[in-house]
């Protein structure tokens, strides 16, 4: 988000160039690698990622309250989902900075690594995911996203429905072949 655009047309920058909407349209997993600062819109973009890896010197701040704006890319919703309402309120209502170790302790990020290892760690995680069946990655991500926020009974029913639909076409031979490959990889 380029705040210089705000002086010309306040809605133009945030609404016409919605990076979060673009991330949400991608059906595969999105790994965010945070190096340096993620502030305001940067926090919203980070929260739209499926997994976050932060360099140990990364810092975050939701400064919407400091600049007199409200988040419009889902940051308030995702922050509460990610770290809970009380912690989200602390960060949103103070606008304070928090470091990578606090982000990890609060569940804001999945991993913290040395800055020089950030890219390699993100690539290794991506390779682990890509070693799986692509259609499985997409379907599982969609299931997890669709279950989020549902009451337990509804989430369980959704899982059963999707499992029935997806698993009916998988043969015993396919499962055996995949299990054999997993056993070889585990050695």
N, C-alpha and C positions, 0 to 999 in steps of 0.2 A: 504494500500500500504506500503510495507516494503522497505524503501529507501536503506537498506543494499543490497538488490538484485540488485540494479543498478550497483554496482561495478563488479558483475559477468556477468550479461547480461542485458543491459539497457532495452530491450523490455520485458524481461521475466516477471517481476513483474507486470507491468501495463497491458500488453496485454494478458497474459496467465491467470491471475487471475482478470478478469474484474468484479468487484463487481456490477458495474452499469448495465452491460449487464444482470447479473443474476436478479437484481431487475426489470428490464424492461420486462423480460420474465414472471414475475408473473402477472396474469390477475386481481387479486383483488387489493384493495387499500393498499398502503404501508404508514405506519405512522412512521416518523422518530422522535425519542426522543433524543434531543441533550443535553448532560450533560457534562460540561467541555469544552474542545477545539475541534473544527472541523477546520482542517487546510488542505489546498491544496486538496489532494485526498479525505479527509473527507468532504470538502465542496462539491466536485463533487458527492459524495455518498448522502449527505443530499439533494442536488438539484434534485436527481433522485427520491426522495420520493414524494408521492402525497400530503402529509400534514406534516408539521413540528411543533413540540412542543419543545420549548427550556426552559431549566432551567434558572432562572433569572441571574445566574452567568455564563452562557455559553458565549463563545467567538468564533468568526469565523475569518478566514483569507484565502484569495486565494493568496497563496505565490508562485505561479508558476513563476512569473516574478523574484522573489528574488533568486530562485534556478536555473534559466535558462531553464525552461521547458515550454512547452505549454500543456494545458489540452487536454486529449485524451478520456475522458469518457463523453463528452458532457457538461462539466461545463461552457464553454464560451457561449454556446447556451442557456442552461437552466438559467444561471444567467441573461442574457438579457431578456429572457421571463418572469422571475420571478420579476425582479426589474427595468427593463427598461435599455436601452443602456447607458445612461449617468451615472447612478449610478453603473452599472456593470463595465464601464470603470474606474471609480474612484477606485473601490475596486481591480480590476484586475491590473491596471497599477501602483498602489501604493503598493499593497501587505499589506496594513494596516489591523490591527485587528479592528473588530467592535463587540459591545456587543449585548446582547439579546434585549435590548430596542430599539436600532437602527435597528436591524434586523426586529423587529416587525413593527416599524414605516415605514420601507421601503418595507414591504410586503415579506421579505425573509422568515419569519416564520409566522405561523398562530396564535400561542399563546405563551405566556411566563407565566410560573408558578414558584412557589417556588421550589427549588431543591428537597425537600422531597415530593412534590406532582407530580413530573414529571411522574413517572411510573403509578400512579393511574389515572392521567389525560389522558395519552395515552391509557390505558386500557378502561377507560370510553368512549373515542371517538371510540375505536374499537367496544365496545359493542353496541353503537348507530348504527354503520354501520351494524353490524351483525344482528341487529333486523330487517333489511330490507331483501327483497328477494335477495338471493345470485346472481341469474342470472341478476337481475336488477343492482346490484353493478358493476358487470363485464361489462355489456353492457353500462352502463352510463359512467364508467371510459374510456372505449374504445372510446365512442363517443366524450367525452371531449378531449382526446388525439388526436384523428383524426381531430377534428375541429381546434385545436391550430395551428395558423399560416396561416390558410386559409383566403382568402378574405371573407368578410361578406356574400356575395351572395352565395358563394360556401359552406360556413359553414351552412347557413340556408337550402340549398338544401340537404346537407348531413343529417342534422337533420330530415328533412321531410321524406327522404328515409328510414332512420333507424326506425323512429317512425311508419311509415306505416308497415314496415316488422315486427316489434316487437309487435305492438299493435293490429294487426288484429286478433290474436289468443286469446285475453283476453276477457272473457265474462262479461256481465253486472253483473252476480251473483258474479263473482270473485271480481270485483271492489266494489260492495256493501259490501261484506264480509270484504274486506280490509279497507274500509272507516269506517265500524262499529268498527273494531279493533282500528283504529286511534282515533275515538271518545272516546272509553273506555280509551285509554292511555292518552288522553288529560285531563281527569278529575282529 
